[in-house]
Amino acid sequence: MMKKPMVILLLIVSISLLLFGCASDSTNAYIDLSPEEAKELIDNTPDIVIIDVSPFYAQGHIPGSINYYLGDGSLDDAIPSLDKSKIYLVYCHVDSVSIAGANKLIDAGFETVYRLEGNYSAWVEAGYPVETD
């Protein structure tokens, strides 16, 4: 018969294996960046791809960004042609859309995806440059 401490140890190991044994290190998620962190990333990453997923691109956008509006399927259409190994920064004018856009890239297997926390308005409030069409 097993001694009580050994039974407890086996129970703890078994529960740990059940809870953590099937966890995958391959899960990926986007990372939120403050406007300051995003500006630093842009300044230090020459081949970064900045994606504006909003319908308001012409009214103002981060310099160098491209517009793949989430609502009309432009982002979905662009995903197959984008390089999954590049670094991406996604933003919009509202959280729900930028979150959905960043998640679409992650779900499609993109390796490094960031999202601008506070979106376009936070960028503007921080005093960083914008362009209009």
Sequence and secondary structure as in RCSB ss.txt:
>XXXX:A:sequence
MMKKPMVILLLIVSISLLLFGCASDSTNAYIDLSPEEAKELIDNTPDIVIIDVSPFYAQGHIPGSINYYLGDGSL
DDAIPSLDKSKIYLVYCHVDSVSIAGANKLIDAGFETVYRLEGNYSAWVEAGYPVETD
>XXXX:A:secstr
   HHHHHHHHHHHHHHHHHTT  TT    EEE HHHHHHHHHH TT EEEE SS GGG B TT EE  TTTTHH
HHHGGGS TTSEEEEE SSHHHHHHHHHHHHHTT SEEEEETTHHHHHHHTT   B  
